[in-house]
């Protein structure tokens, strides 16, 4: 049985270089931040939502399940601005809550940008493995191996830490320890869980650091890698597709505006 976060098929985004792909997506984040027209943010959200569904390599139902959280992101980003934003054309007011035309559209603008952010970030995460990313950073941007391998080791140690937490909890239940309720149990938590798990984590970290030092992970000489991270035609394709999505959003906002509003920033 395949794991939930394992794609059904490899797309061109999976085959692109993770380091270069990271640079492209950072550029997309910056572009989204600098987008101040609601029509452009709307089309950015729509286009990257389509890319998420058709370029992630996951089945539609799984992608829809993962993207369902964007509704909460849209609501959390827009509702506060809609209810408490400033504006001159008041639509409805009650106590401290005041909904104006300007605050309503600024709230939608923030919601669309949050969806675009979410789609871009999720698309990168679903098409990039942590191992491939750190190998690409070591080979393409000369990230020191001692930092890259330390990050990879810490990621691999997280499931072990969760397993130790489960074992500790089961052991305490078998022994009948920690049976107190209420505030007294909260006072026992550091003694029962935090200190033993912290001590075990320190011992494991020390063993891992010693093993990495023996393997010369801190050496400055040129290293060889089992996983090669080349630059291929898929990197150019990924860049061109992302650039086309940004340009398409700008052109659609210019030629087919839905809201027909200008800059959404507040005037000083």
Secondary structure as UniProt FT lines:
FT   TURN            4..5
FT   HELIX           12..15
FT   HELIX           18..33
FT   HELIX           38..55
FT   HELIX           60..67
FT   HELIX           69..84
FT   STRAND          90..94
FT   TURN            95..96
FT   STRAND          97..100
FT   HELIX           101..126
FT   HELIX           130..140
FT   HELIX           145..175
FT   HELIX           183..189
FT   HELIX           190..194
FT   HELIX           195..214
FT   TURN            215..218
FT   HELIX           233..255
//
